[in-house]
């Protein structure tokens, strides 16, 4: 096409020049014809450039189309593969669910025991209520929680964790109840608590540098007395919370007195382990500061 246009342009010029042989052609007309020829050639070049650009773009689009077709095929394969994996996992999940349900059915069922208004059997709750009524200066009993609370101000001398004679007598009676058929086997948690007054007496700080130690030592003292009275030590756990679980306001002397306590939680769960009654017991005098240092009197702190 370009060659043809160029040939036509040349033929036109030749004709014009030839016409000059047969007639006069003005210089102005000659230059006009040449200008038109140049414009036509420029348009031809532009057309060729556009044609090449369009051809290249067409090839690019064809290549993109081919890539999209290939990707579509790949995506189809991936989708099929994923669907196959999903089906396999679903089948495996169903199998595991069936096995899980079979295992659940094989687990022995535990019948929930209802004790009425409290967590303990009524005979045991009644016995503990009577025990607290007979020892009101030393013990309180919370029937709703199944907790026996020993008042530290009576259970221990000021700032000590050695049991007072009155507390030992009450704990011995308490052990008789715990060893009765109504309570034997139930787990026990002995927990000590203090007020927020720091331990300050040097002789006491040697063994109980802070309220955590003091609360733990008092819990141990009560727990060991129970064991001495025949309560299976495998049933007993001992812990101390220090000043962290107050039940009253520590800003008053009455509140601090209420916070100083040792609680025995009678848990409504049976101890299924082997009896430890024959195991050797530790002597509690290792925690008795009176056996090591002279007791300081007249100074009040964490009773």
LINMO-V925310 format. One record per residue. N is the residue number from 1. RES is the residue in three letters. SS is DSSP state (@ for helix, = for strand, . for the rest). PSI is psi in whole degrees, 0 to 359 (999 if undefined). D_FIRST is the distance of its C-alpha to the first C-alpha in whole Angstrom. Layout:
n & res & ss & psi & d_first
N & RES & SS & PSI & D_FIRST
N & RES & SS & PSI & D_FIRST
This chain:
n & res & ss & psi & d_first
1 & UNK & . & 315 & 0
2 & UNK & @ & 317 & 4
3 & UNK & @ & 320 & 5
4 & UNK & @ & 317 & 5
5 & UNK & @ & 317 & 6
6 & UNK & @ & 319 & 9
7 & UNK & @ & 319 & 10
8 & UNK & @ & 322 & 11
9 & UNK & @ & 316 & 12
10 & UNK & @ & 321 & 14
11 & UNK & @ & 322 & 15
12 & UNK & @ & 315 & 16
13 & UNK & @ & 316 & 19
14 & UNK & @ & 319 & 20
15 & UNK & @ & 321 & 21
16 & UNK & @ & 319 & 23
17 & UNK & @ & 320 & 24
18 & UNK & @ & 320 & 25
19 & UNK & @ & 334 & 26
20 & UNK & @ & 336 & 29
21 & UNK & @ & 331 & 30
22 & UNK & @ & 345 & 31
23 & UNK & . & 165 & 32
24 & UNK & . & 131 & 33
25 & UNK & . & 131 & 30
26 & UNK & . & 152 & 31
27 & UNK & @ & 325 & 30
28 & UNK & @ & 316 & 29
29 & UNK & @ & 322 & 27
30 & UNK & @ & 313 & 25
31 & UNK & @ & 326 & 25
32 & UNK & @ & 319 & 24
33 & UNK & @ & 317 & 21
34 & UNK & @ & 319 & 20
35 & UNK & @ & 317 & 20
36 & UNK & @ & 323 & 18
37 & UNK & @ & 317 & 15
38 & UNK & @ & 321 & 16
39 & UNK & @ & 320 & 16
40 & UNK & @ & 321 & 12
41 & UNK & @ & 321 & 11
42 & UNK & @ & 319 & 14
43 & UNK & @ & 325 & 12
44 & UNK & @ & 316 & 9
45 & UNK & @ & 318 & 11
46 & UNK & @ & 320 & 13
47 & UNK & @ & 319 & 10
48 & UNK & @ & 318 & 9
49 & UNK & @ & 313 & 13
50 & UNK & @ & 320 & 14
51 & UNK & @ & 318 & 12
52 & UNK & @ & 320 & 14
53 & UNK & @ & 315 & 17
54 & UNK & @ & 322 & 17
55 & UNK & @ & 317 & 16
56 & UNK & @ & 318 & 19
57 & UNK & @ & 323 & 21
58 & UNK & @ & 318 & 21
59 & UNK & @ & 320 & 22
60 & UNK & @ & 316 & 25
61 & UNK & @ & 322 & 26
62 & UNK & @ & 318 & 26
63 & UNK & @ & 318 & 28
64 & UNK & @ & 320 & 30
65 & UNK & @ & 318 & 31
66 & UNK & @ & 320 & 32
67 & UNK & @ & 316 & 34
68 & UNK & @ & 321 & 35
69 & UNK & @ & 321 & 36
70 & UNK & @ & 317 & 38
71 & UNK & @ & 320 & 40
72 & UNK & @ & 319 & 41
73 & UNK & @ & 320 & 42
74 & UNK & @ & 315 & 44
75 & UNK & @ & 321 & 45
76 & UNK & @ & 319 & 46
77 & UNK & @ & 318 & 48
78 & UNK & @ & 316 & 50
79 & UNK & @ & 317 & 51
80 & UNK & @ & 319 & 52
81 & UNK & @ & 316 & 54
82 & UNK & @ & 318 & 56
83 & UNK & @ & 322 & 57
84 & UNK & @ & 318 & 59
85 & UNK & @ & 320 & 60
86 & UNK & @ & 316 & 61
87 & UNK & @ & 319 & 63
88 & UNK & @ & 315 & 65
89 & UNK & @ & 323 & 66
90 & UNK & @ & 318 & 67
91 & UNK & @ & 317 & 69
92 & UNK & @ & 320 & 71
93 & UNK & @ & 319 & 72
94 & UNK & @ & 319 & 73
95 & UNK & @ & 316 & 75
96 & UNK & @ & 323 & 76
97 & UNK & @ & 319 & 77
98 & UNK & @ & 316 & 80
99 & UNK & @ & 318 & 81
100 & UNK & @ & 316 & 82
101 & UNK & @ & 324 & 83
102 & UNK & @ & 318 & 86
103 & UNK & @ & 321 & 87
104 & UNK & @ & 321 & 88
105 & UNK & @ & 336 & 90
106 & UNK & @ & 345 & 92
107 & UNK & . & 131 & 93
108 & UNK & . & 135 & 96
109 & UNK & . & 135 & 96
110 & UNK & . & 124 & 98
111 & UNK & . & 127 & 100
112 & UNK & . & 134 & 101
113 & UNK & . & 126 & 104
114 & UNK & . & 128 & 105
115 & UNK & . & 20 & 108
116 & UNK & . & 235 & 108
117 & UNK & . & 342 & 108
118 & UNK & . & 178 & 108
119 & UNK & . & 351 & 106
120 & UNK & . & 156 & 110
121 & UNK & . & 147 & 112
122 & UNK & @ & 317 & 114
123 & UNK & @ & 319 & 117
124 & UNK & @ & 317 & 116
125 & UNK & @ & 319 & 115
126 & UNK & @ & 318 & 118
127 & UNK & @ & 319 & 120
128 & UNK & @ & 325 & 118
129 & UNK & @ & 315 & 119
130 & UNK & @ & 321 & 122
131 & UNK & @ & 316 & 122
132 & UNK & @ & 323 & 120
133 & UNK & @ & 329 & 123
134 & UNK & @ & 344 & 126
135 & UNK & . & 58 & 124
136 & UNK & . & 334 & 123
137 & UNK & . & 339 & 123
138 & UNK & . & 325 & 121
139 & UNK & = & 146 & 119
140 & UNK & = & 150 & 116
141 & UNK & = & 125 & 115
142 & UNK & = & 100 & 111
143 & UNK & . & 330 & 111
144 & UNK & . & 330 & 108
145 & UNK & . & 347 & 106
146 & UNK & . & 41 & 109
147 & UNK & = & 128 & 110
148 & UNK & = & 125 & 113
149 & UNK & = & 123 & 113
150 & UNK & = & 128 & 116
151 & UNK & = & 119 & 117
152 & UNK & @ & 328 & 116
153 & UNK & @ & 335 & 119
154 & UNK & @ & 327 & 122
155 & UNK & @ & 326 & 120
156 & UNK & = & 149 & 120
157 & UNK & . & 163 & 122
158 & UNK & . & 122 & 120
159 & UNK & . & 11 & 117
160 & UNK & . & 170 & 118
161 & UNK & . & 24 & 117
162 & UNK & . & 129 & 120
163 & UNK & = & 138 & 121
164 & UNK & . & 157 & 124
165 & UNK & @ & 321 & 127
166 & UNK & @ & 319 & 126
167 & UNK & @ & 319 & 123
168 & UNK & @ & 318 & 124
169 & UNK & @ & 318 & 126
170 & UNK & @ & 319 & 123
171 & UNK & @ & 324 & 121
172 & UNK & @ & 320 & 123
173 & UNK & @ & 321 & 124
174 & UNK & @ & 320 & 120
175 & UNK & @ & 324 & 120
176 & UNK & @ & 320 & 122
177 & UNK & @ & 317 & 120
178 & UNK & @ & 333 & 117
179 & UNK & . & 358 & 118
180 & UNK & . & 161 & 120
181 & UNK & . & 329 & 118
182 & UNK & . & 335 & 116
183 & UNK & . & 344 & 114
184 & UNK & . & 134 & 114
185 & UNK & . & 337 & 111
186 & UNK & = & 141 & 109
187 & UNK & = & 150 & 107
188 & UNK & = & 138 & 108
189 & UNK & = & 117 & 106
190 & UNK & = & 121 & 109
191 & UNK & = & 127 & 107
192 & UNK & = & 147 & 108
193 & UNK & = & 151 & 108
194 & UNK & . & 175 & 109
195 & UNK & . & 193 & 109
196 & UNK & . & 12 & 107
197 & UNK & . & 124 & 109
198 & UNK & . & 151 & 109
199 & UNK & . & 130 & 111
200 & UNK & . & 337 & 113
201 & UNK & . & 124 & 116
202 & UNK & @ & 316 & 116
203 & UNK & @ & 326 & 118
204 & UNK & @ & 321 & 116
205 & UNK & @ & 338 & 113
206 & UNK & . & 324 & 113
207 & UNK & . & 329 & 113
208 & UNK & . & 84 & 111
209 & UNK & . & 340 & 109
210 & UNK & . & 182 & 107
211 & UNK & @ & 334 & 107
212 & UNK & @ & 311 & 105
213 & UNK & @ & 315 & 107
214 & UNK & @ & 316 & 110
215 & UNK & @ & 321 & 109
216 & UNK & @ & 316 & 108
217 & UNK & @ & 322 & 111
218 & UNK & @ & 321 & 113
219 & UNK & @ & 319 & 111
220 & UNK & @ & 321 & 112
221 & UNK & @ & 315 & 116
222 & UNK & @ & 316 & 115
223 & UNK & @ & 319 & 114
224 & UNK & @ & 327 & 116
225 & UNK & @ & 322 & 119
226 & UNK & @ & 319 & 117
227 & UNK & @ & 323 & 117
228 & UNK & @ & 335 & 121
229 & UNK & . & 15 & 122
230 & UNK & . & 4 & 120
231 & UNK & . & 127 & 117
232 & UNK & . & 121 & 114
233 & UNK & @ & 344 & 112
234 & UNK & @ & 346 & 109
235 & UNK & @ & 345 & 109
236 & UNK & = & 132 & 109
237 & UNK & = & 149 & 106
238 & UNK & = & 140 & 107
239 & UNK & = & 167 & 105
240 & UNK & = & 137 & 105
241 & UNK & . & 3 & 103
242 & UNK & . & 228 & 105
243 & UNK & . & 8 & 104
244 & UNK & . & 347 & 101
245 & UNK & . & 66 & 102
246 & UNK & . & 151 & 105
247 & UNK & . & 0 & 106
248 & UNK & . & 174 & 108
249 & UNK & . & 121 & 107
250 & UNK & . & 355 & 108
251 & UNK & . & 350 & 109
252 & UNK & . & 155 & 112
253 & UNK & @ & 325 & 115
254 & UNK & @ & 319 & 115
255 & UNK & @ & 318 & 111
256 & UNK & @ & 322 & 112
257 & UNK & @ & 321 & 115
258 & UNK & @ & 327 & 113
259 & UNK & @ & 336 & 110
260 & UNK & . & 106 & 112
261 & UNK & = & 161 & 112
262 & UNK & = & 121 & 112
263 & UNK & = & 140 & 110
264 & UNK & = & 111 & 110
265 & UNK & = & 122 & 108
266 & UNK & = & 105 & 109
267 & UNK & = & 133 & 105
268 & UNK & = & 47 & 105
269 & UNK & = & 141 & 104
270 & UNK & = & 138 & 106
271 & UNK & . & 118 & 106
272 & UNK & . & 0 & 105
273 & UNK & . & 176 & 106
274 & UNK & . & 153 & 109
275 & UNK & . & 138 & 112
276 & UNK & . & 16 & 112
277 & UNK & . & 330 & 116
278 & UNK & . & 353 & 117
279 & UNK & . & 148 & 115
280 & UNK & . & 144 & 117
281 & UNK & . & 150 & 117
282 & UNK & . & 147 & 116
283 & UNK & . & 135 & 119
284 & UNK & @ & 346 & 119
285 & UNK & @ & 349 & 121
286 & UNK & @ & 341 & 118
287 & UNK & @ & 1 & 116
288 & UNK & . & 107 & 120
289 & UNK & @ & 335 & 120
290 & UNK & @ & 336 & 124
291 & UNK & @ & 348 & 124
292 & UNK & . & 324 & 122
293 & UNK & . & 160 & 123
294 & UNK & . & 132 & 125
295 & UNK & . & 131 & 124
296 & UNK & . & 131 & 124
297 & UNK & . & 163 & 125
298 & UNK & . & 358 & 125
299 & UNK & . & 120 & 121
300 & UNK & . & 133 & 119
301 & UNK & . & 159 & 115
302 & UNK & . & 78 & 113
303 & UNK & . & 999 & 116
